[in-house]
Amino acid sequence: MKPFHAYDIRGPYPDDVNETFAENLGRAFARWLGNKYPNKKLSVAVGSDVRLSSPSLKKALVAGLTQAGCDVIDVGVVPTPVVYFASVTKKTDGAIVVTASHNPGNDNGFKLCARDAQCISYEAGMHEIESLMDEPLVSVEPGTVTNVDIVPAYIADMLSKTTVPKLRIVVDAANGAMSDIAPRALEQAGLDVVPLYCVPDGTFPNHEADPLKLENMRDLMAAVTEYQADLGIGLDGDGDRLNFVDKHGKIVDSDLIISLLARTVLKQQPGAMILSNVLASQTVTDTIKQHGGTTKTCRVGHTYIMDLMREVGAAFCGEPGSGHYFFADNYNYDDALYATLKVLEAIGTTPLHEAVADIPRYKTSPEYRPTVSHEQKTRIVNDIAEELRKTYDVNTLDGVRVQLDDGWFIIRPSNTQPRISIRFEGKTDEAYARIHDLVETLLAKHNVTLECT
């Protein structure tokens, strides 16, 4: 079914995602939970983002859940991490967020969780839920709906775990679900907050709610210098990822932020396990090893990261390129607001650009994402893997990744879009140029170029 992807459900409204779909999803999810946790009255935390289609989709979703016998805790219009927090602290059997995250405003979708905010990937249960979508309704005692304002407890919980300096910070919430909450929480932490686009508006009138696109960060970059702020943060539509801007109005590379947070975690927890995403710079793994940590490579995608963090007892993981940051002391889920507090705690009164100045830098490409069909993307990557095996030691955990003496590259199929994701790095300009040419040669055999869209 079209909207089902590797780790969430997402698509255009009302073509692929609509009220009928949402109601059927509610019933299917309830059946799946009943199979997973039999012989009990089930409960599900539900919340939604600010998209114009979210209220009607949530209403239909809740109808499906309650028709199938689930009690619903409705936490309102909130960021995704607030729904996770509600699921953990209210000990619900599951959770669903109505959101399309950073997608354009005409899209919508759903993020699904089991107990303890354990996000559900396609292979870990979503495929089973998909198969239950067309099952007829079974007559059961309907569930109830309870409205809960859990935001004060969510903010208090984060502030109880962090201590931050008194700095000035510009917050660009992109008119998304963090618009009300992020300024409130940061002010309670003692910060001087300059709000930018912090009025919830599902039309996203100022820019797309995707802080990883440069054009969406330009107003924040200008505001940081205009207001002489210490730093700025750009948030996405549902508040689980972000991008950082230093006092000079320059974006700070996510690999540097991850390295900064990794070494801070290792000061607090010597020898801790820090996960390293397959897209991460060698800077990240070098930093972890230099500061006495252990590391394990993980796949791209929040569900896979959260699962592996629980499995191996990892303390932290950052996902470069997407702006997701996961902390074990914050229930293992990704939360842009908590990540902000942890970065502020890590730098203290040192300017952000100075705090990362001593972290080694290598020449790293952007994440290229050429468009191919869904059918082609896996075939192309598999063919490239077979070719590379003749010459290189190939890691196929997530696509194909080759580690070289002076750099690395990865070519992988996107989990959610008809695209191939490519990133590479060299320790020197010469190494970078050589790896760039190798990647281009591999892609050209399949009529794909780095720059094609």
Secondary structure, 3 states (H helix, E strand, C coil): CCCECCCCEEEECCCCCCHHHHHHHHHHHHHHHHHHCCCCCCEEEEEECCCCCHHHHHHHHHHHHHHCCCEEEEEEECCHHHHHHHHHHCCCCEEEEECCCCCCCCEEEEEEECHHHCECCHHHHHHHHHHCCCCCCCCCCCCCEEECCCHHHHHHHHHHCCCCCCCEEEEECCCCCCCCHHHHHHHHCCCEEEEECCCCCCCCCCCCCCCCCHHHCHHHHHHHHHCCCCEEEEECCCCCCEEEEECCCCEECHHHHHHHHHHHHHHHCCCCEEEEECCCCHHHHHHHHHCCCEEEEECCCHHHHHHHHHHHCCCEEEECCCCEEEEHHHCCCECHHHHHHHHHHHHCCCCHHHHCCCCCCCEECCCECCECCHHHHHHHHHHHHHHHHCCCCEECCCCEEEEECCEEEEEEECCCCCEEEEEEEECCHHHHHHHHHHHHHHHHCCCCCCCCC
